[in-house]
Amino acid sequence: MAKCYFNIGLICDKKGQFLTASNSYRLCMDKCEDDENLKKSTIFKKAATNYAVTLEKLGKRDDALKQLKTLKQKFDDEIRVFNNLGILYKR
């Protein structure tokens, strides 16, 4: 189910439907957090990073930065997090 929400988020993000994408990524993250096997999975990391990016697209830069900083603490080796933090700081 988590992957389904993730894929919906990707589709909506590509269509410019950022609120729906954001909500889908959040649902994916919630499903992953409910499952011990998915808490540190790639799908969770991608959904959480994409969630932060959609927050920025929705004009919620502070929330996006907060999300990415939390992810940085949780997954200190995840390159997507550092990449997106750099992009947001540059802007």
GROMACS elastic network, one bead per residue, 0.5 to 0.9 nm:
[ bonds ]
;  ai    aj funct       b0    kb
    1     4     6  0.51140   500
    1     5     6  0.65773   500
    1     6     6  0.87639   500
    1    28     6  0.76651   500
    1    31     6  0.74115   500
    2     5     6  0.53041   500
    2     6     6  0.62737   500
    2     7     6  0.87654   500
    2    25     6  0.88262   500
    2    27     6  0.73917   500
    2    29     6  0.73130   500
    2    30     6  0.82027   500
    2    31     6  0.55296   500
    2    32     6  0.63658   500
    2    38     6  0.89155   500
    2    43     6  0.78864   500
    2    44     6  0.84010   500
    3     7     6  0.61309   500
    3     8     6  0.85966   500
    3    28     6  0.68115   500
    3    43     6  0.69306   500
    4     7     6  0.51830   500
    4     8     6  0.62750   500
    4     9     6  0.86353   500
    4    24     6  0.88819   500
    4    28     6  0.77753   500
    5     8     6  0.50801   500
    5     9     6  0.61869   500
    5    10     6  0.87365   500
    5    21     6  0.89260   500
    5    23     6  0.88591   500
    5    24     6  0.51415   500
    5    25     6  0.63898   500
    5    26     6  0.84821   500
    5    27     6  0.64040   500
    5    28     6  0.51439   500
    5    29     6  0.88823   500
    6     9     6  0.50388   500
    6    10     6  0.63574   500
    6    11     6  0.88358   500
    6    21     6  0.85000   500
    6    24     6  0.63184   500
    6    25     6  0.55376   500
    6    26     6  0.87565   500
    6    27     6  0.81651   500
    6    28     6  0.56721   500
    6    29     6  0.85632   500
    6    43     6  0.76212   500
    6    44     6  0.88468   500
    6    46     6  0.84562   500
    6    47     6  0.61956   500
    7    10     6  0.50131   500
    7    11     6  0.62949   500
    7    12     6  0.86267   500
    7    24     6  0.83552   500
    7    25     6  0.86559   500
    8    11     6  0.51779   500
    8    12     6  0.61340   500
    8    13     6  0.84298   500
    8    20     6  0.85265   500
    8    21     6  0.69155   500
    8    24     6  0.63402   500
    8    25     6  0.81788   500
    9    12     6  0.52089   500
    9    13     6  0.59198   500
    9    14     6  0.85727   500
    9    17     6  0.88739   500
    9    18     6  0.83751   500
    9    20     6  0.69752   500
    9    22     6  0.66734   500
    9    23     6  0.75904   500
    9    25     6  0.55770   500
    9    28     6  0.87932   500
    9    47     6  0.83124   500
    9    50     6  0.84533   500
    9    51     6  0.86743   500
   10    13     6  0.50984   500
   10    14     6  0.62462   500
   10    15     6  0.86990   500
   10    21     6  0.66716   500
   10    24     6  0.86781   500
   10    25     6  0.84341   500
   10    50     6  0.84601   500
   11    14     6  0.52470   500
   11    15     6  0.63425   500
   11    16     6  0.88028   500
   11    17     6  0.85527   500
   11    21     6  0.75691   500
   12    16     6  0.62368   500
   12    18     6  0.65565   500
   12    19     6  0.84741   500
   12    20     6  0.63547   500
   12    21     6  0.50042   500
   12    22     6  0.87366   500
   12    24     6  0.86816   500
   13    16     6  0.51308   500
   13    17     6  0.55242   500
   13    18     6  0.53731   500
   13    19     6  0.85262   500
   13    20     6  0.79064   500
   13    21     6  0.52553   500
   13    22     6  0.80762   500
   13    54     6  0.75661   500
   14    17     6  0.74858   500
   14    18     6  0.85543   500
   14    21     6  0.88605   500
   15    18     6  0.81280   500
   16    19     6  0.87817   500
   16    21     6  0.85028   500
   17    20     6  0.56718   500
   17    21     6  0.61628   500
   17    22     6  0.86580   500
   18    22     6  0.58777   500
   18    23     6  0.84802   500
   18    54     6  0.57719   500
   18    55     6  0.79949   500
   18    57     6  0.68993   500
   18    58     6  0.66728   500
   19    22     6  0.50420   500
   19    23     6  0.61952   500
   19    24     6  0.85893   500
   19    54     6  0.74664   500
   19    55     6  0.82287   500
   19    58     6  0.71472   500
   20    23     6  0.50939   500
   20    24     6  0.61203   500
   20    25     6  0.86353   500
   21    24     6  0.50744   500
   21    25     6  0.61783   500
   21    26     6  0.85525   500
   21    50     6  0.87529   500
   21    51     6  0.77594   500
   21    54     6  0.70558   500
   22    25     6  0.52147   500
   22    26     6  0.61779   500
   22    27     6  0.86805   500
   22    50     6  0.78572   500
   22    51     6  0.53366   500
   22    52     6  0.81501   500
   22    53     6  0.85764   500
   22    54     6  0.55610   500
   22    55     6  0.68116   500
   22    58     6  0.89073   500
   23    26     6  0.50226   500
   23    27     6  0.61994   500
   23    28     6  0.86434   500
   23    51     6  0.80874   500
   24    27     6  0.50519   500
   24    28     6  0.62059   500
   24    29     6  0.86305   500
   24    47     6  0.87224   500
   24    51     6  0.84921   500
   25    29     6  0.61882   500
   25    30     6  0.86209   500
   25    44     6  0.89182   500
   25    46     6  0.88590   500
   25    47     6  0.51535   500
   25    48     6  0.68237   500
   25    49     6  0.89661   500
   25    50     6  0.70089   500
   25    51     6  0.54565   500
   25    54     6  0.89651   500
   26    29     6  0.50351   500
   26    30     6  0.61738   500
   26    31     6  0.86845   500
   26    47     6  0.74234   500
   26    48     6  0.74047   500
   26    51     6  0.65961   500
   27    30     6  0.50066   500
   27    31     6  0.62253   500
   27    32     6  0.86085   500
   28    31     6  0.51792   500
   28    32     6  0.62322   500
   28    33     6  0.86559   500
   28    43     6  0.82750   500
   28    44     6  0.72058   500
   28    47     6  0.66247   500
   28    48     6  0.85308   500
   29    32     6  0.50435   500
   29    33     6  0.61037   500
   29    34     6  0.86738   500
   29    39     6  0.84002   500
   29    43     6  0.84242   500
   29    44     6  0.56816   500
   29    45     6  0.84799   500
   29    47     6  0.63072   500
   29    48     6  0.64382   500
   29    51     6  0.88979   500
   30    33     6  0.51002   500
   30    34     6  0.63572   500
   30    35     6  0.89786   500
   30    44     6  0.89794   500
   31    34     6  0.52112   500
   31    35     6  0.67136   500
   31    38     6  0.82284   500
   31    39     6  0.89120   500
   31    44     6  0.89202   500
   32    35     6  0.52923   500
   32    36     6  0.76039   500
   32    37     6  0.78841   500
   32    39     6  0.52977   500
   32    40     6  0.82823   500
   32    41     6  0.79930   500
   32    43     6  0.81034   500
   32    44     6  0.60857   500
   33    36     6  0.69399   500
   33    37     6  0.88821   500
   33    38     6  0.67518   500
   33    39     6  0.50685   500
   33    40     6  0.86748   500
   33    44     6  0.81669   500
   34    38     6  0.79802   500
   34    39     6  0.76251   500
   35    38     6  0.53760   500
   35    39     6  0.63403   500
   36    39     6  0.54635   500
   36    40     6  0.81386   500
   37    40     6  0.71906   500
   37    41     6  0.71914   500
   38    42     6  0.80954   500
   38    43     6  0.76344   500
   38    44     6  0.67275   500
   39    42     6  0.89688   500
   39    44     6  0.65394   500
   39    45     6  0.87145   500
   40    43     6  0.83782   500
   40    44     6  0.65263   500
   40    45     6  0.71486   500
   40    75     6  0.83455   500
   41    44     6  0.53289   500
   41    45     6  0.64810   500
   41    46     6  0.87752   500
   42    45     6  0.50448   500
   42    46     6  0.60679   500
   42    47     6  0.84387   500
   43    46     6  0.51859   500
   43    47     6  0.59942   500
   43    48     6  0.84573   500
   44    47     6  0.51135   500
   44    48     6  0.59543   500
   44    49     6  0.84594   500
   45    48     6  0.51957   500
   45    49     6  0.60953   500
   45    50     6  0.84862   500
   45    71     6  0.80430   500
   45    75     6  0.81945   500
   45    78     6  0.78640   500
   45    80     6  0.84666   500
   45    81     6  0.86405   500
   46    49     6  0.51714   500
   46    50     6  0.59728   500
   46    51     6  0.83314   500
   46    80     6  0.78685   500
   47    50     6  0.50903   500
   47    51     6  0.58640   500
   47    52     6  0.86255   500
   48    52     6  0.64028   500
   48    53     6  0.88174   500
   48    67     6  0.77685   500
   48    68     6  0.81686   500
   48    71     6  0.76742   500
   49    52     6  0.51967   500
   49    53     6  0.64372   500
   49    54     6  0.88336   500
   49    64     6  0.89793   500
   49    67     6  0.79739   500
   49    68     6  0.68549   500
   49    71     6  0.78599   500
   49    80     6  0.68393   500
   49    81     6  0.62926   500
   49    84     6  0.78115   500
   50    54     6  0.61990   500
   50    55     6  0.85746   500
   51    54     6  0.51947   500
   51    55     6  0.62565   500
   51    56     6  0.88034   500
   51    64     6  0.78944   500
   51    67     6  0.82850   500
   52    55     6  0.50511   500
   52    56     6  0.64456   500
   52    57     6  0.87743   500
   52    60     6  0.89676   500
   52    61     6  0.85244   500
   52    63     6  0.74809   500
   52    65     6  0.73006   500
   52    66     6  0.84628   500
   52    67     6  0.58859   500
   52    68     6  0.64487   500
   52    84     6  0.85062   500
   53    56     6  0.51502   500
   53    57     6  0.63361   500
   53    58     6  0.87396   500
   53    61     6  0.87768   500
   53    64     6  0.65335   500
   53    68     6  0.89986   500
   53    84     6  0.74615   500
   53    88     6  0.89623   500
   54    58     6  0.61606   500
   54    59     6  0.87157   500
   54    60     6  0.85923   500
   54    64     6  0.79472   500
   55    58     6  0.50296   500
   55    59     6  0.65190   500
   55    60     6  0.51442   500
   55    61     6  0.65919   500
   55    62     6  0.87502   500
   55    63     6  0.67374   500
   55    64     6  0.53623   500
   56    59     6  0.50869   500
   56    62     6  0.79944   500
   56    63     6  0.76856   500
   56    64     6  0.55537   500
   56    65     6  0.83338   500
   56    88     6  0.81536   500
   57    60     6  0.72518   500
   57    61     6  0.79757   500
   58    61     6  0.80706   500
   59    62     6  0.86781   500
   60    63     6  0.54211   500
   60    64     6  0.62419   500
   60    65     6  0.87881   500
   61    65     6  0.61170   500
   61    66     6  0.85244   500
   61    88     6  0.77175   500
   62    65     6  0.51369   500
   62    66     6  0.61484   500
   62    67     6  0.86022   500
   63    66     6  0.50145   500
   63    67     6  0.61186   500
   63    68     6  0.86285   500
   64    67     6  0.51033   500
   64    68     6  0.62250   500
   64    69     6  0.86079   500
   64    85     6  0.88669   500
   64    88     6  0.84865   500
   65    68     6  0.51081   500
   65    69     6  0.60409   500
   65    70     6  0.85193   500
   65    84     6  0.89661   500
   65    85     6  0.68884   500
   65    88     6  0.74177   500
   65    89     6  0.86145   500
   66    69     6  0.51606   500
   66    70     6  0.61937   500
   66    71     6  0.86314   500
   67    70     6  0.52086   500
   67    71     6  0.62702   500
   67    72     6  0.86692   500
   68    72     6  0.60476   500
   68    73     6  0.87189   500
   68    81     6  0.59691   500
   68    82     6  0.80920   500
   68    84     6  0.76701   500
   68    85     6  0.64913   500
   69    73     6  0.64339   500
   69    74     6  0.87026   500
   69    81     6  0.80858   500
   69    85     6  0.78506   500
   70    73     6  0.52898   500
   70    74     6  0.63157   500
   70    75     6  0.85702   500
   71    75     6  0.56667   500
   71    76     6  0.75617   500
   71    78     6  0.84004   500
   71    81     6  0.68105   500
   72    75     6  0.52462   500
   72    77     6  0.78017   500
   72    78     6  0.73839   500
   72    81     6  0.62461   500
   72    82     6  0.73376   500
   73    76     6  0.56705   500
   75    78     6  0.56242   500
   75    81     6  0.83429   500
   76    79     6  0.83729   500
   76    81     6  0.84409   500
   76    82     6  0.87386   500
   77    81     6  0.85425   500
   77    82     6  0.86665   500
   78    81     6  0.57145   500
   78    82     6  0.70524   500
   79    82     6  0.52488   500
   79    83     6  0.60710   500
   79    84     6  0.86186   500
   80    83     6  0.50609   500
   80    84     6  0.60987   500
   80    85     6  0.84543   500
   81    84     6  0.53452   500
   81    85     6  0.60672   500
   81    86     6  0.85638   500
   82    85     6  0.50509   500
   82    86     6  0.60987   500
   82    87     6  0.86334   500
   83    86     6  0.52106   500
   83    87     6  0.63529   500
   83    88     6  0.88382   500
   84    88     6  0.61810   500
   84    89     6  0.85138   500
   85    88     6  0.52228   500
   85    89     6  0.60840   500
   85    90     6  0.85010   500
   86    89     6  0.51474   500
   86    90     6  0.60378   500
   86    91     6  0.86789   500
   87    90     6  0.51370   500
   87    91     6  0.63852   500
   88    91     6  0.52085   500
